[in-house]
């Protein structure tokens, strides 16, 4: 009788332990699913798909190979699928944070600032690691990407250390205490995750952002295109736009005059911005309209 009771008690203990472990596993799975979902959202907000997908040559999403022409040469975006040989499948959490925060590869090579680490450095670690979780949840794609074709002497990566010393200020975004939560959310999305200034801010001859003209547009954007002034200047910027018009552009790619956005902005909308919540798009609009207006007309030079 005593032996029978002991067996029953053991069976109950095993059953309860199994239920407990299942509960822990379910919670862990739910937490991981939520992290992956957050990472996908950050990938949308960060424009990762547009830069890391060679749509023209029908390459798989995020498998790299997109050519970006610059005054310094042609750069090819890397494969950021979790393939262990041609992608980022061997990267650790520390590698990920180091790339975003310091602009360094897992082997401590300096990245060229065509990877917008000077802006991504402002991202929060939680969002950076969420991106990693999402990317590592994807199917690995084997895709060997062509080496950068950089003009000398810029091809010598060690020179990037000097560039960084002059132009790079690492550091996470900090909320401004006297601003609303909405304003700070918009600032974080525009200034960090969305890296809007990387395209909408003019650069020096050495490729450094001119922060005195932040978001004021440039005649020499990616691939040599025009990039508009998105400060709230009433004549040369978006000062006469209202929040809803900015949201409409970010969500659907349509300007107040009903013209469609083109080029890089079209990709930014189609591959990411259109998936953001209305609350986040509104926060971005609130932030942009709060900035100091800069008078900078961006139009094709007259022949």
Secondary structure as UniProt FT lines:
FT   HELIX           2..46
FT   HELIX           48..52
FT   TURN            55..58
FT   TURN            61..62
FT   STRAND          67..70
FT   TURN            71..72
FT   STRAND          73..76
FT   TURN            84..86
FT   TURN            89..90
FT   HELIX           93..102
FT   TURN            106..107
FT   TURN            113..114
FT   HELIX           117..120
FT   TURN            121..122
FT   HELIX           125..136
FT   STRAND          149..150
FT   TURN            152..155
FT   TURN            157..158
FT   HELIX           159..167
FT   TURN            177..178
FT   HELIX           181..188
FT   HELIX           189..193
FT   HELIX           197..200
FT   TURN            205..206
FT   HELIX           211..213
FT   TURN            214..215
FT   STRAND          217..218
FT   HELIX           222..224
FT   TURN            234..236
FT   TURN            239..240
FT   HELIX           243..252
FT   TURN            256..257
FT   HELIX           263..270
FT   TURN            271..272
FT   HELIX           273..275
FT   HELIX           278..290
//
